């Protein structure tokens, strides 16, 4: 089953930090937003595999949301 998770991106001195809202333990950093997003995807896959191996319930994701930046 396909799950969508809401991601919160925060700009930090070294680039960006990304964290899943529904699963706050899944958090990563990257020098660029693209690197952060890729790292977060990898971290999510690893966390899902670990939870399955341990027989733990995987948190349900419900959202897919990203900010769109515009100069005003």
VENVENWO-V136065 format. One line per field, one symbol per residue. phi: phi as a letter, one per 20 degrees, with the letter a starting at -180 (. if undefined). psi: psi as a letter, one per 40 degrees, with the letter a starting at -180 (. if undefined). burial: 1 if it has 9 or more other ideal C-beta (glycine too) atoms within 8 Angstrom, else 0. Layout:
BEGIN
phi = ???
psi = ???
burial = ???
END
This chain:
BEGIN
phi = .fdddedddcfcgeqcdcbfffbgfebbcbfcfffffffffffffffffffffemefegeecccbbedeced
psi = hhihihhhhhhidebihihhdegeehhiiididddddddddddddddddddddefihhihieihhiihhhh.
burial = 000011101000001111111110011111001011111101110011001100000000101000000000
END
